[in-house]
Amino acid sequence: MKNKKIEVGDVCNVINVGRLYSTFDTFAISSGYPEIITNPHVSSEKISGKEVRVLYLEQNPSVYNKEIIAVVETTESPYLKFMIGTRGLKLNINKLADLVLEKYLLVKTLKMTVSDECVTKLLIETIIDNNPLDIEFINSNLISDDDYRNVLRKDGGLLGIIPEDRRNLELCKIAVTEELYAIKFVLENLRSLVNC
């Protein structure tokens, strides 16, 4: 998800005002937003860092490097609509996290590593509730011991997907209590301390 393409409807932040297209009549007309032509020039001061919603996208071969150009509008006052190259936009992190969660809820599986920037407490809790096995796709540094406790209370056998350096005595005991089979994943130096 780290390199997710910007799509219509996405919420982004303007990070490079140098990608602004102040006059591009042909594109404005073909995009269905001819009113942009008559708008006064949008100054970089007004849009720098602003949050915008993407209304239209098109790769235009007549501009440098065939850049994908977007028609966007600001999400709050002052309400502005303008053209900008997508290299001047960055997908809003909160929006990206919402997309990952939404996708997970729809298909009930991840099957891919989730970018750290998309990991939220809500996503971790949802994974644990829906399919704790998917916790392996989250960077272990973002998962608390408490999260791991909740995973193991659902399925002790998942001790095997927890990094060895995180398998402390408490987690091992919880895992083996829930699923005797989990003893297979208890580190040698802890086995004698885990009551079977």
N, C-alpha and C positions, 0 to 999 in steps of 0.2 A: 504493500500500500504506500510505501514511501514515495514512489514515483507515479502516483495516480495522476492520470490526465485530468485536466480541468474540463468539466462538462457543463452544458446549459443547466442552470438552476443552482450551481455551486456558489457558495459564499466565499469570497477571497479578500485578501488585503492587497492594496496597491503598494508594491515594493520598489518599483522602478518607473518613475514618471517620464524617463527618457523613451519609454515605449508608447507614449501617448500619440495618437493620430488626431490632430486637431482639424485637419481638412482631408477628407477622403470621400468625395461625393459619390463616386461609383459604388463603393462598398456600403455606404450608408443607405443608398437606394436599394441595392440588391438584398440587404439584410432585412429590409422592411421597416427601417427606422429613419426615414428621410428627414424627420424633424431635427435630427442631430446637425444637419447641414446649416440650419438657420440659427442654431444655438450659438450664443457668444462663445468665444474661445474659452475652454476650461483651463484655468491656470494650474500649474503643478502644485502651487501652495494649497489650493483647495482640495486636491485629491490625494496628496501624499499621505500614505499610511491609512487611508480611508478603507472602510469595509464596503465591498460592492457585491452585487449579485449578477451573475452572468446571464444575459438575455439571448445572446446569439454568438455562434462561433463559425469561422470559416477560414480555411487555409487559402491565402491569397498569393498566387505566384508573381504578382506584379510588384510586391514589396520585397525588401531585402531578406534573403534566406527563406523566401516563401513562408514568412512568419504567420502563425495562426493569430488572427485578429478577433477580438471579442467586442461585442457591444455590451456594456455594463451600466448598471445604475447604482448609485449609493444607497445604502440601506437606511440612512438617517439624514436629517437635515444638515446642510443644504442638499436637496435632492437634485442630483446631476446625472445626466446620461451622456456617455461618451465612448469613443473607440480607443482600445488599447491592445497592444500585443500581449499574448499570454505570458511571455517572458517577463512582463512587468507585474505579473500577479502571482500570489502565493495562496494556495488553498488554505482557508481558515482552519486551524488545527482542531478547534472544537467541532467544526463541521465534518472534518475527516474522521474524528473519533466517533461521531454520530453515525457516519456511513458504515464504519466497521461493525458497530453494534447492531445497526439495522440489518446488515447483510448476515451477521451471525444469527440473529433471531429468525430470519427468513429461511435459512438453509440448515440451521442447527448444527453446523460444523464449520471449522476454520480451514484445516488442511493446509495451512500456510503460516509462516512466522508473521506475527503482527508487529509493525513498526512501533518502537517505544513511544513515539509521540501520540499514538492512537490509543494507548492503554489507559483506561480509566478504572476507577474503583468499581463503577457500575458494570463495566465489561467483565472484570474478573469475577464479580459476584454472579453475573449471569452465566458465565462459563461453568462455575462451580455448581450452580443450580441445574443447568441444562445438560451439560456433558463435561464432567470434571477432567476427562482424559485430554481435552483440548488445552488444558493449562500448560502443556508442554510447548505450545506455540507462543507463550508469553515469556519475555526475558525474566529469568528467575530473580534478578535483582529488583524487579518491580513487584514481586510477590512476597507478602509477609509470612512469617511463621504461622500467624493466625489463619491466613488463607490456606496454607498447606494443611493445617489441622482440619479445616472444614472439608478439604478434598479427601483426606484420609478417612474421615468419619463416614464419607459416602462410599469410598472404595479403598480399602487398605492396600490392595494390590498395586495402587498407583504410586506406592513408595518408590517403585522402580523408575519412575520418570522424574523424580525429584533429584536434583544434583547431589552427589555423594557428600559434598562439603556442607550441605544443608540438612542431612539426615541425622538429626540429633536424637538423643535417647528418648525424649518425650514423643517426637514424631514416630519413631520406630515402635514404641509401645502402643500408641494409638492405632497404627497400621496393623500390627499383629493381633491386637484385640478385635479389630473389625474383620480381619481376614488372615487366618493362620498362614496361608500361602505366602504372605508378605515377608515371613522370616527369611525367605530367599534373598531379599533385597537389604536386609539389615547388615551393616558393616561388621566384619569379623570381631573387631574390638568391642562391639556393643552387644553381641549375641548373648553372652553370658549374663548380661544385665536385663535382658528382655524376658519377662516371664511368659512362657508358652503355656 
